[in-house]
Amino acid sequence: MDIIFIRDLRIDTVIGIYDWERSIKQTVRLDLELGSDIARAAASDSIEDTLNYKAVAKRVIAFVEASSFQLVETLAERIVALVREEFSVAWVRLTLNKGGAVRGAQGVGVVIERGKRD
């Protein structure tokens, strides 16, 4: 299985459990790894034969910007489910980083992997 990736995708959203967090937007940073066979696209040199990472990024941005979850865990699960369902991706690894959540730490968050990696 080949991997198409999107690194350090920054999106502003409402995320958090505290009242002050519910009234502002915070930036989350995403790294996505998407399992895909790129051989057909490499042979044809056609965007129609590959996973269009721009389309994935645009859809994830729209979803995250419109969301208002309390937990990064919930946001991460929903992003991965969306990508797997809407783009027929069999395997996804997502790193979701919520910077500034813990004083002294560059970031905190979750790494989840869903699906079957061949």
C-alpha positions as CSV (number, residue, x, y, z in Angstrom):
1,M,0.0,0.0,0.0
2,D,1.2,3.5,-0.9
3,I,0.6,6.5,1.3
4,I,-0.6,9.9,0.2
5,F,-0.1,12.4,3.0
6,I,-1.2,15.9,4.0
7,R,1.1,17.5,6.7
8,D,0.4,20.4,9.1
9,L,-3.0,21.3,7.8
10,R,-4.1,24.2,10.1
11,I,-7.8,24.8,10.7
12,D,-9.6,27.1,13.1
13,T,-12.5,25.6,15.0
14,V,-14.4,25.6,18.3
15,I,-12.9,22.8,20.4
16,G,-12.7,22.3,24.1
17,I,-14.6,21.6,27.3
18,Y,-14.2,24.9,29.1
19,D,-16.6,27.8,28.7
20,W,-13.9,30.1,27.4
21,E,-13.0,27.6,24.7
22,R,-16.6,27.4,23.5
23,S,-16.6,31.1,22.8
24,I,-13.4,31.3,20.6
25,K,-11.9,29.5,17.7
26,Q,-8.6,27.6,18.2
27,T,-6.2,26.3,15.6
28,V,-5.8,22.5,15.3
29,R,-3.1,21.0,13.2
30,L,-3.7,17.8,11.3
31,D,-1.4,15.3,9.7
32,L,-3.2,12.8,7.5
33,E,-1.8,9.6,6.0
34,L,-4.1,7.9,3.5
35,G,-3.6,4.4,2.2
36,S,-3.9,4.3,-1.6
37,D,-2.5,2.4,-4.5
38,I,-0.9,5.0,-6.7
39,A,0.3,2.7,-9.5
40,R,-2.6,3.3,-11.9
41,A,-2.3,7.1,-11.5
42,A,1.5,6.9,-12.0
43,A,0.9,5.0,-15.2
44,S,-1.8,7.3,-16.6
45,D,-0.6,10.6,-15.1
46,S,-4.3,11.4,-14.6
47,I,-5.9,13.0,-11.5
48,E,-8.9,10.8,-12.1
49,D,-6.9,7.7,-11.2
50,T,-5.7,8.8,-7.8
51,L,-6.9,10.1,-4.5
52,N,-7.2,13.8,-4.9
53,Y,-5.5,15.2,-1.8
54,K,-6.7,18.7,-2.6
55,A,-10.3,17.5,-2.6
56,V,-9.7,15.6,0.7
57,A,-8.1,18.7,2.3
58,K,-10.9,21.0,1.2
59,R,-13.6,18.6,2.6
60,V,-11.7,18.2,5.9
61,I,-11.3,22.0,6.2
62,A,-15.0,22.6,5.7
63,F,-16.0,19.9,8.1
64,V,-13.6,21.0,10.9
65,E,-14.4,24.7,10.5
66,A,-18.1,24.0,10.9
67,S,-17.6,21.6,13.9
68,S,-17.8,22.4,17.6
69,F,-16.8,19.3,19.5
70,Q,-15.6,19.2,23.1
71,L,-13.0,16.5,22.7
72,V,-10.1,16.1,20.2
73,E,-10.9,12.4,20.3
74,T,-14.3,13.0,18.9
75,L,-13.1,15.4,16.2
76,A,-10.4,12.9,15.2
77,E,-12.8,10.0,14.9
78,R,-15.3,12.0,12.8
79,I,-12.5,13.3,10.5
80,V,-11.3,9.8,9.8
81,A,-14.8,8.4,9.3
82,L,-15.5,11.2,6.8
83,V,-12.4,10.5,4.8
84,R,-12.9,6.8,4.8
85,E,-16.5,7.0,3.7
86,E,-16.5,9.9,1.3
87,F,-13.2,9.1,-0.4
88,S,-13.2,5.3,-0.2
89,V,-9.9,5.2,1.7
90,A,-9.3,1.8,3.3
91,W,-6.7,3.0,5.8
92,V,-6.1,6.3,7.5
93,R,-3.7,7.6,10.2
94,L,-4.5,11.0,11.7
95,T,-2.5,13.1,14.1
96,L,-4.5,15.9,15.6
97,N,-2.5,18.5,17.5
98,K,-4.3,21.1,19.7
99,G,-1.5,23.6,20.4
100,G,-1.6,25.6,23.6
101,A,-3.8,23.2,25.5
102,V,-1.1,22.5,28.1
103,R,1.2,25.2,29.4
104,G,4.8,24.4,28.5
105,A,3.9,21.9,25.7
106,Q,4.1,22.7,22.1
107,G,1.0,20.6,21.5
108,V,-1.2,17.8,22.7
109,G,-3.6,15.6,20.9
110,V,-4.2,12.2,19.5
111,V,-2.9,9.8,16.9
112,I,-5.5,7.4,15.5
113,E,-5.3,4.7,12.8
114,R,-8.4,3.2,11.3
115,G,-9.0,0.6,8.6
116,K,-6.9,-2.1,7.1
117,R,-3.4,-1.5,5.9
118,D,-2.3,-3.9,3.2
